[in-house]
């Protein structure tokens, strides 16, 4: 089997990220980055489920995402507060 096990959902995440990124508020930029990183996880999941990749490739992509996004809540909260202040100052 080749591709498409999840209807290429990761492409949609990439498209949304591309639309968000040019806005360049800190929060929009962060959201676009998160979506691109999640798209990589979803691509590896889709490829694994389609028989085009290994479970290990999917697991590695997930762990990379988790290490970046699932442990830094305090830092993300600081960025959100900073962005909110920048938007209020405009």
Buried (B, 14 or more C-beta within 10 A) or exposed (E): EEBEBBEEBBEEBBEBBEEBBEEEBBBBBBBBBBBBBBBBBBBBBBBBBBEBBEEEBBBEBBEBBEEEBEEEEEEBEEBEEEBEEEEEEE
